[in-house]
């Protein structure tokens, strides 16, 4: 074959050279731009030879192997060099092909693999020794021919499928697939499938061939009857695939086919009759379970059961399915009553969640009977009503029967009644019968009555000690048991000359509630309605007016007022009315204005004279008191320094303790000196300070006992240099201080404020005292003991 290829290539090359030699030569411009020669006649354009693809067998053992030889179609006098490039030469995968640069022979260097590279496209060049390209490159296509060197392989090592039980022959089950790396256009990749083995699970449950396979597509189907899931659960098939149409290379795989369940078995109760117990008066609790069996696959809808209850008209029971065990769980959802029915008989039926298959036996649904025995227990007494509603008038008499037969016991036991809450103690209950009676009168105004309802709580206990309570709601209806009252019972009515009096407004109030209160009716008795009348303003107010012009004074008017209750209650009220004269604004004038404007009494000039006389009398009385008090004024004696009265008996006993350690008599900031001012010793000089009279509180008084702005003597400013002159330095300073008029204390009379009126203690100051120290007798200090002896010697005038 290779020789034939080489011979064909050589002949093609020779023909090309002859053709090129026969062709006329053209200019380069004519070859590159042939359209420019249009209109000059037909010009033949040079065409390149196309070399057909070179076919090379993969995995060839004849390597290196000559594939083809190329030659330039131009005649040159010099040497021609051939070059080859492309995938397999100088590109990956490299070193697969080579060319003889002198002869142009292309050969393969190594074995080729079609599954790796199906073909190669190379370019061959003809070059001058100087490297000049002599003509256009030639395209060489190398195609690798396939060999059956790849085994077919299944896409999975194990395939899993399912088929419903009792499927008819020809039912599609599943499909398997395989691949082959060889050329799919050849027999090397033509696959054929087959089943070479079958095994049932459980083993030997089915021995006949149950499945077939399409050898071209790999589709598996049933080929016989007898697929029963209760007999065989699944099958294990051994598969084979071969290329070359089943005659070549082979591979194997496994197919697992499960027989799926259909609902061909209905659930059946394992026990037709059941006995259960249930406590009365309880609900939402389990009383028992029923079991069923189903041969279908466990855990699926074909196996899962659902239950139904019949013969339960009261709806006291319910049944549900336990998903784990498929049992029916029977519960009580509505309390049972032993006294009403001690035993209940239920009929249960069961079926699957999924619809039964038409291949299942045609049997009736399974059923079972459940007998429920109700267990008696001591029940609490029951009230006929809760709350117990009672409607009575508020004026109901004590001892009145309000309600009876309020409770009963389901077991017909004896009951005991009592009130557990009765805040006003208005009610009474018979301990044995439960009759409720009024113990005392009701009061609508009680804080325990809200919205006319009084609530109490009654408790009833049976002989077994079980008790229960209920609310007694007593609705009180209003009765007319309070007469209306009139307010106010006193007032003022002013009158004006020539005008009708505005009158006095009165109001009626009633402790009763509607409809036994307003509207009220006002009236003045006929025998008393000569001078006064009452005018209705609205449902609760009326206007009391005089009918005739009356003199100012006090009047008593009787008013009759009635309510709207049933029966009507009335009351008389005496209103004290003061009739007076109106001013400009319609109010009563003052007493002076009334007197002045009255035609009765003294005139204005006489009144002025009387008032002036009274004022003069009061003035004379005040002058007499002032003169008497001024006679007892304190005076200051010079040389003593003590402030005393005219008599030694006038010693005040209210000494003030201030606990102040200030700067002596000159310290006016330690306390408020206004407290010591004597109002009877006011200075006579104009401009003097009057504490509390026009001078702001806290302002210091003007001192008049010391000179102001007088020149001070010159004090020594620099201490002496010699210590022996210290005595002269101190003496000069003392002499300057003694002659300085601006330095306290001043040896003048000081102004001391009053220390309290009526005090028996005198002033402690020696200035302007009533007597000097020489006039005092201090002999009594000698009688006080040796501790006061030194003090007595200090005050001895001798």
matplotlib code that plots the C-alpha trace (Angstrom):
import matplotlib.pyplot as plt

x = [0.0, 2.8, 4.4, 1.2, 0.9, 4.5, 4.0, 0.9, 2.5, 5.5, 3.2, 1.3, 4.4, 5.6, 2.3, 2.5, 6.0, 4.8, 1.8, 3.9, 6.3, 3.5, 2.0, 3.0, 4.9, 3.0, 4.1, 3.9, 1.3, -0.9, -0.6, -1.4, -4.1, -5.8, -8.8, -6.6, -6.4, -10.1, -10.8, -7.3, -8.4, -8.5, -5.4, -4.7, -4.0, -1.6, -3.3, -1.6, -1.9, -4.0, -2.5, -5.2, -5.2, -2.5, -4.0, -1.8, -2.8, -2.6, -0.3, 1.7, 4.8, 6.7, 8.3, 9.9, 7.6, 7.8, 4.4, 4.8, 7.5, 7.0, 9.0, 8.9, 7.1, 9.6, 12.9, 15.9, 19.5, 20.4, 19.7, 16.1, 15.7, 12.4, 11.0, 7.9, 6.0, 2.8, 1.3, 3.4, 6.6, 7.4, 4.2, 2.6, 2.7, 6.2, 8.6, 5.8, 6.8, 9.9, 10.9, 14.1, 15.2, 16.9, 14.5, 11.2, 10.2, 7.8, 7.9, 6.4, 8.9, 6.6, 3.4, 0.2, -2.9, -6.2, -8.0, -5.5, -5.1, -7.4, -5.5, -2.7, -2.5, 1.1, 2.7, 5.6, 7.9, 10.5, 13.3, 16.5, 19.8, 19.6, 16.3, 14.1, 10.7, 10.5, 6.7, 3.6, 3.5, 1.8, -0.9, -0.5, -3.4, -2.5, -5.5, -4.9, -6.8, -8.6, -7.9, -10.0, -7.7, -10.3, -12.6, -16.3, -17.2, -20.6, -21.4, -22.1, -20.8, -24.3, -27.6, -30.7, -34.3, -37.8, -40.8, -44.3, -45.3, -47.6, -46.4, -47.2, -44.5, -43.0, -43.2, -40.2, -38.0, -34.9, -32.1, -28.3, -25.6, -22.0, -19.3, -16.3, -13.4, -12.8, -14.1, -17.9, -18.1, -16.4, -17.2, -14.8, -17.4, -20.5, -21.9, -24.2, -25.8, -26.8, -27.9, -25.6, -27.0, -30.0, -30.3, -33.4, -33.6, -34.4, -32.2, -34.0, -37.4, -37.8, -35.8, -37.2, -35.8, -37.9, -36.1, -34.8, -32.6, -32.5, -29.0, -28.7, -30.3, -29.7, -33.4, -34.4, -38.0, -40.0, -40.5, -42.6, -45.3, -45.0, -43.5, -45.0, -43.3, -44.4, -42.5, -39.4, -38.2, -35.6, -33.4, -29.7, -28.8, -25.3, -24.9, -22.4, -21.5, -19.3, -18.0, -17.6, -21.4, -20.9, -17.8, -15.1, -14.0, -16.4, -17.2, -19.6, -21.9, -24.7, -28.3, -30.4, -34.2, -36.5, -40.1, -42.2, -45.3, -48.9, -51.8, -53.1, -53.6, -56.3, -55.6, -57.3, -57.9, -56.0, -58.7, -62.4, -63.5, -61.9, -62.7, -61.6, -62.2, -62.6, -63.0, -66.0, -65.7, -62.3, -61.1, -58.1, -56.7, -56.0, -58.1, -56.6, -55.2, -56.3, -54.0, -54.2, -52.0, -51.2, -48.9, -48.0, -44.6, -44.2, -44.0, -45.6, -49.0, -50.1, -49.5, -50.5, -54.0, -56.7, -59.5, -63.2, -65.7, -69.3, -72.1, -70.8, -73.6, -72.3, -68.8, -67.2, -64.4, -61.7, -59.2, -55.8, -53.1, -49.7, -47.3, -44.7, -46.8, -49.9, -52.1, -55.3, -55.2, -58.6, -59.1, -61.9, -62.4, -65.6, -66.2, -68.3, -71.1, -71.5, -74.9, -76.1, -74.6, -72.3, -71.2, -70.5, -70.1, -68.1, -67.7, -64.3, -63.4, -60.1, -58.7, -55.4, -54.4, -53.8, -56.6, -56.7, -55.4, -57.9, -55.6, -56.4, -59.0, -62.5, -63.2, -65.3, -63.5, -62.3, -64.2, -63.9, -66.1, -64.8, -66.8, -65.9, -66.9, -67.3, -65.7, -67.7, -66.1, -67.4, -68.3, -68.6, -72.1, -73.5, -75.3, -78.3, -77.0, -73.6, -73.8, -77.1, -79.1, -81.5, -83.4, -85.0, -86.0, -83.6, -86.3, -86.9, -87.9, -85.6, -86.6, -87.9, -87.1, -84.8, -83.9, -84.2, -83.0, -79.7, -77.6, -77.8, -75.5, -75.0, -74.6, -77.7, -75.6, -76.6, -75.4, -74.3, -74.6, -72.8, -71.7, -68.0, -68.2, -70.9, -69.2, -72.3, -73.8, -77.1, -77.9, -78.7, -78.7, -80.3, -77.5, -79.5, -81.9, -79.8, -82.7, -81.4, -83.2, -82.6, -81.0, -81.3, -82.2, -80.1, -78.4, -77.8, -75.2, -72.9, -69.4, -69.9, -72.8, -71.5, -73.8, -76.7, -75.3, -74.2, -72.0, -71.7, -70.2, -72.0, -70.2, -71.9, -70.2, -71.4, -71.2, -67.9, -66.2, -66.2, -67.2, -67.8, -68.7, -70.8, -71.4, -74.7, -75.4, -78.2, -79.5, -81.0, -83.8, -84.3, -87.3, -88.5, -87.6, -86.0, -88.0, -86.3, -84.3, -84.2, -80.9, -79.9, -82.1, -80.9, -80.1, -80.3, -82.6, -82.0, -84.7, -84.6, -87.1, -89.4, -87.9, -88.8, -86.5, -84.3, -85.1, -83.2, -82.3, -83.1, -82.1, -83.7, -81.6, -82.7, -80.7, -82.8, -81.6, -83.6, -86.5, -87.3, -85.6, -85.8, -87.8, -88.8, -92.0, -91.7, -94.7, -95.5, -98.6, -101.7, -102.0, -98.4, -98.3, -99.5, -96.1, -93.8, -93.9, -91.7, -90.9, -89.7, -86.4, -85.6, -86.0, -83.9, -83.9, -86.5, -86.5, -87.9, -89.3, -91.4, -94.8, -95.1, -92.6, -91.5, -89.4, -85.7, -85.4, -85.6, -88.3, -89.1, -90.7, -92.1, -91.5, -93.1, -91.0, -92.0, -90.0, -91.1, -90.9, -93.6, -95.1, -94.3, -92.5, -92.6, -91.2, -91.6, -88.6, -88.4, -86.0, -84.6, -84.5, -82.8, -84.3, -81.9, -81.4, -79.8, -76.8, -75.9, -74.8, -77.8, -76.2, -76.9, -75.5, -73.3, -74.9, -73.6, -74.9, -78.2, -78.5, -77.5, -79.9, -82.7, -85.3, -85.5, -82.8, -80.4, -79.2, -75.6, -74.5, -75.5, -73.6, -70.5, -70.7, -71.1, -68.1, -65.9, -66.8, -65.8, -62.4, -61.7, -62.4, -60.1, -57.3, -57.6, -57.4, -54.2, -52.6, -53.3, -51.7, -48.7, -48.2, -48.4, -45.9, -43.4, -43.3, -41.7, -39.0, -35.5, -32.8, -29.0, -26.7, -23.3, -20.3, -21.9, -21.9, -25.2, -28.6, -31.3, -34.6, -35.4, -35.8, -33.6, -36.6, -36.9, -34.5, -35.5, -35.1, -34.8, -31.1, -30.4, -27.6, -26.1, -23.0, -21.1, -17.4, -17.2, -15.3, -17.0, -19.3, -18.0, -18.9, -22.2, -22.1, -22.3, -26.1, -29.0, -28.9, -32.5, -33.7, -32.4, -34.0, -36.4, -39.4, -39.9, -36.3, -36.6, -34.0, -35.4, -32.9, -34.2, -32.7, -32.1, -32.3, -35.7, -35.5, -38.3, -39.6, -38.7, -35.1, -34.4, -33.9, -30.2, -29.0, -26.6, -27.6, -25.6, -23.2, -23.1, -20.7, -17.5, -15.9, -15.7, -13.0, -10.8, -7.0, -5.1, -1.7, 1.5, 2.4, 6.0, 6.6, 10.1, 11.3, 14.5, 17.9, 19.1, 17.3, 17.6, 15.2, 12.3, 10.7, 10.6, 9.2, 6.4, 5.6, 5.3, 2.9, 0.7, 0.7, -0.4, -3.1, -4.5, -4.8, -6.3, -10.0, -10.8, -9.9, -12.4, -13.4, -14.7, -15.2, -18.6, -22.1, -23.1, -26.6, -27.8, -31.1, -34.0, -33.5, -37.2, -40.1, -41.1, -37.8, -36.7, -33.0, -31.2, -28.5, -25.0, -23.5, -22.0, -22.7, -25.5, -26.3, -28.6, -25.8, -22.0, -19.9, -19.3, -23.0, -23.2, -23.0, -20.9, -20.6, -22.8, -19.9, -18.1, -20.8, -20.5, -17.3, -13.5, -13.9, -15.6, -13.2, -11.0, -14.1, -15.3, -11.9, -12.1, -15.4, -14.6, -15.0, -12.5]
y = [0.0, 2.4, 1.7, 2.5, 5.8, 6.8, 5.9, 8.0, 10.9, 10.8, 10.7, 13.6, 15.6, 14.8, 15.9, 19.1, 19.9, 19.2, 21.5, 24.3, 24.1, 24.2, 27.3, 30.7, 33.0, 36.0, 39.1, 39.1, 41.7, 39.5, 36.7, 38.7, 40.9, 38.8, 41.1, 43.8, 41.7, 41.7, 42.8, 41.7, 38.1, 34.9, 34.5, 31.2, 31.6, 29.1, 26.6, 24.6, 20.9, 19.5, 16.3, 13.9, 12.9, 10.3, 7.4, 5.9, 2.9, 3.4, 1.2, 0.3, -1.7, -0.5, 2.6, 4.7, 4.5, 6.6, 8.2, 10.5, 12.4, 16.0, 17.9, 21.5, 22.0, 24.6, 23.9, 25.5, 25.3, 25.4, 23.1, 22.9, 22.4, 20.9, 21.8, 20.5, 22.1, 21.7, 19.4, 16.2, 18.0, 21.2, 21.5, 19.2, 16.3, 16.7, 14.3, 12.2, 13.1, 14.3, 15.2, 14.6, 18.1, 17.0, 14.4, 15.7, 12.3, 12.5, 9.6, 8.7, 8.3, 6.6, 4.6, 6.7, 6.5, 7.4, 7.8, 10.5, 12.3, 11.4, 13.5, 15.9, 18.9, 19.8, 22.4, 21.6, 24.3, 24.4, 26.8, 28.0, 27.5, 31.1, 30.5, 32.1, 30.5, 29.2, 28.6, 28.5, 25.9, 22.6, 21.4, 17.7, 16.0, 12.8, 10.7, 8.0, 4.8, 3.0, -0.4, -2.3, -1.7, -0.5, -2.7, -1.5, -0.3, 0.0, 3.5, 2.1, -1.0, -1.6, -0.5, -0.3, -0.5, -1.7, -3.3, -3.6, -7.0, -9.0, -7.1, -8.6, -9.8, -7.0, -4.5, -2.1, -2.2, -0.1, 0.6, 0.1, 1.7, 1.3, 3.2, 2.3, 4.6, 3.2, 4.9, 4.8, 4.7, 1.3, -2.1, -1.5, 0.5, -1.5, -2.8, -5.6, -6.2, -9.5, -11.0, -13.9, -14.6, -14.2, -14.7, -14.1, -12.7, -14.8, -17.3, -19.8, -18.1, -17.9, -20.1, -19.3, -16.5, -13.4, -10.7, -10.0, -7.2, -5.5, -6.3, -2.9, -0.4, -2.1, -1.8, -4.5, -5.9, -8.7, -11.8, -14.0, -13.9, -14.6, -11.5, -11.6, -9.3, -11.6, -14.4, -12.6, -9.2, -8.5, -10.0, -9.7, -9.8, -10.3, -8.2, -8.3, -5.9, -6.7, -4.7, -5.8, -6.6, -9.0, -10.7, -8.5, -7.3, -7.7, -6.1, -7.0, -5.2, -6.0, -4.9, -5.0, -5.1, -4.7, -6.0, -3.0, -3.5, -2.9, -2.6, -6.1, -6.9, -5.2, -4.7, -7.1, -6.8, -9.4, -9.6, -9.1, -8.0, -5.7, -4.6, -1.2, 1.1, 4.9, 7.3, 9.6, 13.4, 13.2, 13.8, 13.7, 10.5, 7.1, 4.2, 1.4, 0.2, -2.2, -4.0, -5.0, -7.0, -6.1, -8.2, -5.2, -3.5, -2.1, 1.7, 2.5, 3.8, 0.4, -0.8, 2.2, 1.9, 4.4, 3.6, 4.6, 4.6, 3.9, 3.7, 6.9, 9.4, 11.7, 12.0, 11.0, 8.9, 9.4, 7.0, 7.7, 5.6, 5.1, 5.6, 3.3, 0.3, 0.9, 0.4, 2.2, 4.5, 5.0, 8.2, 10.0, 13.5, 14.3, 13.5, 10.5, 10.3, 7.1, 8.1, 8.7, 5.5, 3.1, 1.2, 2.1, -0.3, 0.9, -0.7, 0.0, -0.5, -0.2, 0.4, 1.4, 5.0, 4.0, 2.7, -1.1, -2.6, -4.3, -7.3, -7.7, -10.3, -8.9, -9.1, -6.9, -4.4, -5.8, -4.7, -5.1, -4.4, -2.4, -2.4, 0.6, 0.4, 3.8, 4.0, 6.0, 8.7, 11.2, 14.2, 17.7, 19.1, 21.1, 24.4, 24.9, 28.4, 30.0, 32.8, 32.6, 35.7, 37.3, 40.5, 42.2, 45.7, 47.5, 47.8, 44.1, 43.1, 40.9, 37.2, 37.4, 34.2, 35.1, 31.7, 28.0, 24.8, 26.2, 23.0, 19.2, 16.3, 13.8, 10.9, 12.2, 12.7, 15.1, 18.6, 21.3, 25.1, 28.1, 31.6, 31.9, 35.6, 38.0, 41.4, 43.2, 40.2, 40.9, 37.3, 34.1, 30.5, 27.4, 24.9, 21.9, 23.1, 26.0, 28.5, 32.0, 34.7, 38.4, 38.8, 42.6, 45.5, 46.3, 49.7, 50.8, 53.3, 50.5, 50.4, 46.7, 47.5, 48.2, 49.0, 48.0, 44.5, 42.9, 39.8, 37.0, 33.6, 30.4, 27.1, 23.7, 20.5, 16.9, 14.1, 12.9, 16.2, 17.4, 21.1, 23.7, 27.4, 29.7, 33.5, 34.9, 38.1, 40.2, 43.0, 45.7, 47.7, 51.3, 52.1, 55.5, 55.5, 59.0, 62.3, 65.2, 67.8, 71.5, 73.5, 76.1, 76.8, 80.4, 83.1, 86.7, 88.5, 92.1, 94.4, 97.6, 100.3, 99.9, 96.6, 93.0, 91.1, 88.5, 86.0, 83.2, 79.9, 76.7, 73.1, 69.8, 66.7, 63.1, 60.1, 57.9, 57.0, 57.5, 57.1, 58.0, 61.3, 64.1, 65.8, 67.6, 69.7, 72.9, 74.6, 77.1, 76.2, 78.1, 79.7, 81.0, 82.1, 85.6, 87.4, 84.8, 82.5, 79.7, 79.4, 76.0, 76.5, 72.9, 69.4, 70.2, 74.0, 76.7, 80.4, 81.9, 85.5, 88.0, 88.7, 92.2, 94.9, 94.1, 95.9, 94.9, 92.3, 88.7, 86.4, 82.7, 81.1, 77.5, 75.5, 72.2, 69.9, 66.4, 63.8, 61.6, 58.3, 55.7, 56.4, 60.1, 61.4, 65.0, 67.3, 70.8, 73.1, 76.5, 78.9, 81.9, 84.8, 88.1, 90.8, 93.7, 96.7, 96.1, 98.0, 98.9, 95.4, 93.7, 92.7, 93.7, 97.1, 97.4, 98.4, 102.0, 102.3, 100.9, 103.3, 106.3, 105.4, 104.7, 107.2, 105.9, 106.9, 109.7, 111.9, 112.0, 115.2, 113.7, 110.6, 112.5, 114.4, 111.1, 109.6, 112.6, 112.6, 108.9, 109.6, 112.6, 110.4, 107.7, 110.3, 111.7, 108.2, 107.4, 110.7, 109.7, 106.3, 107.9, 110.5, 107.8, 105.6, 108.5, 109.1, 105.8, 106.3, 105.2, 107.8, 107.6, 109.0, 110.0, 108.4, 105.0, 103.1, 101.3, 101.8, 101.8, 103.3, 106.1, 103.6, 100.8, 98.6, 99.0, 96.1, 94.0, 90.3, 89.5, 89.5, 88.2, 85.7, 86.0, 83.8, 86.2, 86.8, 89.8, 93.1, 94.5, 97.5, 98.5, 95.1, 95.9, 92.9, 90.1, 90.4, 92.5, 95.4, 96.4, 93.9, 96.1, 99.3, 100.9, 102.4, 104.8, 106.3, 107.6, 110.3, 113.7, 114.9, 115.0, 112.3, 110.0, 106.2, 104.5, 100.8, 99.4, 102.9, 103.5, 102.2, 98.9, 95.9, 95.3, 98.8, 100.0, 103.1, 106.3, 106.5, 109.8, 108.9, 109.2, 111.9, 111.2, 112.3, 113.8, 113.7, 110.9, 111.4, 110.2, 106.6, 105.5, 103.6, 102.1, 100.2, 101.5, 100.2, 100.0, 97.6, 100.1, 102.4, 99.8, 101.4, 104.9, 103.2, 101.6, 104.7, 106.8, 104.3, 104.2, 108.0, 108.3, 105.7, 107.5, 110.8, 109.2, 110.2, 107.6, 104.5, 102.9, 102.6, 106.2, 107.7, 109.0, 108.0, 105.2, 104.5, 101.1, 99.7, 98.5, 95.1, 94.3, 96.1, 95.3, 93.6, 93.9, 93.8, 97.0, 97.7, 96.4, 99.5, 102.0, 105.0, 107.2, 104.8, 105.9, 105.7, 105.4, 102.6, 104.6, 104.6, 100.8, 98.7, 95.6, 94.5, 91.5, 90.0, 89.5, 87.2, 84.9, 83.2, 83.4, 82.8, 86.2, 88.1, 89.3, 90.5, 92.4, 94.1, 95.2, 97.0, 98.4, 102.2, 102.8]
z = [0.0, 0.9, -2.5, -4.3, -2.4, -3.2, -6.9, -7.1, -5.4, -7.8, -10.9, -9.5, -9.1, -12.6, -14.1, -12.2, -13.5, -17.1, -16.6, -15.2, -18.1, -20.6, -19.1, -20.5, -18.2, -16.8, -15.0, -11.2, -11.4, -13.6, -11.1, -8.0, -9.6, -12.3, -12.5, -14.1, -17.3, -17.9, -21.5, -22.7, -23.5, -21.4, -19.1, -17.3, -13.7, -11.9, -9.5, -6.7, -6.5, -3.6, -2.1, -1.0, 2.8, 3.7, 5.8, 8.5, 10.6, 14.4, 16.4, 13.3, 14.0, 10.8, 12.2, 11.0, 7.9, 4.7, 4.1, 1.0, -1.0, -2.2, -4.9, -6.1, -9.4, -10.5, -12.2, -10.4, -11.3, -7.6, -4.7, -3.1, 0.7, 2.1, 5.5, 7.5, 10.3, 12.3, 15.1, 15.3, 14.1, 15.9, 17.8, 20.4, 20.2, 18.8, 17.0, 15.5, 11.8, 9.9, 6.3, 4.4, 3.6, 0.3, -1.1, 0.4, 1.9, 4.9, 7.3, 10.7, 13.6, 16.3, 16.6, 16.4, 18.7, 17.0, 20.4, 21.2, 17.8, 14.9, 12.3, 11.7, 9.4, 8.3, 6.0, 3.7, 2.3, -0.6, 0.2, -1.5, 0.2, 1.3, 2.9, 0.3, -0.1, -3.7, -3.8, -1.7, 1.2, 0.5, 3.0, 3.9, 5.8, 7.7, 8.9, 11.6, 10.8, 13.7, 15.1, 17.7, 20.5, 23.1, 25.1, 25.6, 29.1, 30.9, 32.2, 35.6, 37.4, 38.9, 37.5, 39.8, 38.6, 39.7, 38.3, 39.8, 40.9, 38.6, 35.6, 32.2, 29.8, 27.8, 30.6, 30.3, 33.4, 32.8, 30.3, 30.5, 28.5, 27.5, 25.6, 23.3, 22.6, 19.1, 16.0, 16.2, 12.4, 12.3, 13.6, 16.4, 18.3, 17.3, 20.6, 21.5, 25.0, 26.6, 29.9, 30.9, 34.4, 36.7, 40.5, 42.6, 46.1, 48.1, 46.3, 44.1, 44.7, 40.9, 38.6, 35.2, 33.1, 33.9, 32.0, 28.5, 27.0, 23.6, 22.3, 20.5, 22.9, 26.3, 27.3, 29.8, 29.9, 31.5, 29.5, 31.8, 34.5, 38.2, 39.7, 43.2, 45.8, 48.6, 46.9, 45.4, 46.5, 43.7, 41.0, 40.3, 36.5, 35.1, 31.9, 29.1, 26.3, 23.2, 20.3, 16.7, 16.8, 19.7, 18.3, 19.7, 23.0, 26.0, 29.5, 32.3, 34.8, 37.2, 37.2, 40.4, 39.7, 42.7, 42.6, 43.7, 45.8, 44.6, 47.0, 46.5, 50.2, 52.4, 56.1, 58.5, 62.2, 64.2, 66.9, 66.1, 69.6, 72.2, 75.8, 77.1, 80.0, 80.2, 83.1, 83.0, 83.0, 81.3, 77.7, 75.4, 76.8, 75.3, 76.3, 74.1, 70.7, 68.0, 65.6, 61.9, 59.6, 56.0, 53.7, 51.6, 51.9, 55.4, 55.8, 52.4, 51.6, 50.5, 54.1, 56.1, 57.5, 58.4, 60.9, 61.1, 64.1, 63.8, 66.4, 68.2, 67.8, 70.5, 69.0, 72.3, 70.6, 68.0, 66.5, 64.8, 63.3, 64.9, 61.9, 63.4, 64.3, 62.1, 65.2, 65.8, 68.9, 70.4, 72.5, 74.4, 73.0, 74.8, 78.5, 79.2, 81.8, 83.8, 85.0, 81.4, 79.9, 81.7, 78.6, 75.0, 72.0, 69.0, 65.6, 63.9, 60.2, 58.5, 55.0, 53.4, 52.7, 49.0, 46.9, 46.7, 43.4, 41.1, 41.3, 45.0, 46.2, 46.3, 50.0, 52.4, 54.6, 57.9, 61.1, 64.9, 67.9, 70.9, 74.2, 76.4, 80.0, 81.6, 85.1, 87.6, 89.7, 92.2, 90.2, 91.5, 92.0, 89.1, 89.1, 87.0, 86.1, 86.4, 87.1, 89.0, 87.9, 90.4, 89.8, 92.8, 93.9, 96.2, 98.8, 99.1, 102.6, 104.7, 104.6, 101.0, 99.0, 96.1, 94.4, 95.0, 93.3, 92.3, 92.1, 91.8, 92.2, 89.3, 91.8, 93.7, 96.9, 99.6, 99.2, 101.6, 100.6, 101.9, 100.8, 100.3, 99.5, 100.5, 101.3, 102.5, 104.3, 102.6, 101.7, 103.5, 102.1, 103.5, 104.3, 103.1, 100.4, 98.9, 99.1, 98.9, 100.9, 101.7, 105.1, 105.2, 103.0, 100.0, 99.3, 95.8, 97.0, 98.4, 96.9, 96.2, 93.8, 90.4, 87.5, 89.8, 90.2, 93.5, 93.2, 95.7, 95.5, 96.6, 97.3, 97.2, 98.5, 98.1, 100.6, 99.1, 99.8, 96.2, 95.9, 93.3, 93.3, 91.2, 91.1, 92.3, 90.3, 91.9, 89.8, 92.0, 90.5, 91.7, 93.9, 95.0, 98.7, 99.1, 98.8, 97.0, 98.9, 98.0, 97.9, 98.9, 101.9, 102.1, 99.6, 98.6, 96.2, 95.2, 94.1, 92.0, 91.9, 88.9, 87.8, 88.5, 90.8, 89.1, 91.9, 93.6, 91.9, 93.8, 93.0, 93.8, 94.5, 95.1, 96.4, 94.2, 90.7, 87.5, 86.8, 90.4, 90.5, 87.9, 86.5, 89.7, 90.3, 92.3, 93.9, 96.6, 98.7, 97.9, 101.3, 101.1, 97.5, 98.1, 98.0, 96.3, 93.3, 91.9, 88.2, 86.8, 84.8, 83.9, 85.3, 88.4, 88.8, 89.6, 90.2, 93.4, 92.9, 94.8, 93.3, 94.7, 95.7, 99.2, 101.7, 102.2, 105.0, 105.8, 104.5, 105.0, 101.9, 101.9, 98.7, 97.9, 95.6, 94.2, 92.2, 89.2, 91.0, 91.5, 93.9, 93.9, 97.0, 98.0, 100.7, 102.0, 102.3, 104.0, 102.2, 104.0, 101.5, 102.2, 100.1, 99.4, 97.1, 93.7, 92.5, 88.9, 88.1, 89.6, 92.8, 96.4, 97.4, 100.5, 103.8, 103.6, 100.0, 101.1, 103.9, 101.8, 99.1, 101.5, 102.3, 105.8, 108.5, 108.9, 106.0, 104.6, 106.5, 109.8, 109.0, 108.3, 111.6, 113.5, 111.7, 112.3, 116.0, 116.3, 114.6, 116.9, 119.9, 118.7, 118.1, 121.7, 123.1, 121.1, 122.3, 125.9, 125.5, 123.9, 126.7, 129.3, 127.5, 126.9, 130.7, 131.1, 128.5, 129.1, 129.3, 129.2, 131.9, 131.0, 132.5, 133.3, 130.0, 131.0, 129.5, 132.3, 133.0, 135.4, 138.2, 139.3, 139.3, 135.5, 134.9, 131.8, 132.1, 128.3, 127.6, 124.0, 123.5, 120.0, 120.4, 118.1, 118.4, 116.2, 116.4, 119.4, 119.3, 115.9, 114.3, 112.6, 110.2, 112.8, 113.3, 112.3, 114.7, 113.8, 116.3, 119.2, 118.2, 120.7, 118.9, 121.8, 121.5, 117.9, 117.1, 116.8, 114.2, 110.7, 108.5, 111.4, 110.7, 111.5, 111.2, 109.2, 108.1, 104.5, 104.8, 103.0, 105.3, 105.9, 105.2, 108.0, 110.0, 109.8, 112.7, 114.5, 117.3, 115.2, 113.0, 109.3, 106.9, 109.6, 109.1, 110.8, 112.4, 110.8, 111.9, 112.0, 108.7, 109.1, 112.1, 113.8, 112.8, 116.3, 118.7, 121.5, 119.7, 119.8, 122.9, 121.2, 118.0, 120.0, 122.0, 118.8, 117.3, 120.5, 120.7, 117.0, 117.6, 120.7, 118.7, 115.6, 115.5, 112.8, 114.9, 117.2, 120.0, 120.2, 123.6, 122.6, 123.1, 120.8, 119.4, 120.7, 119.4, 121.5, 123.1, 123.6, 125.1, 128.6, 129.5, 133.2, 132.2, 131.4, 128.8, 129.3, 127.9, 130.5, 128.2, 129.4, 132.3, 135.0, 137.6, 137.4, 138.7, 141.8, 142.6, 142.5, 145.6, 145.0, 148.6, 148.0, 145.9, 149.2, 150.4, 147.4, 148.6, 148.0, 144.2, 143.8, 146.2, 143.4, 141.4, 144.5, 144.8, 141.1, 141.7, 145.1, 144.7, 147.5]

ax = plt.figure().add_subplot(projection="3d")
ax.plot(x, y, z, "-o")
ax.set_aspect("equal")
plt.show()
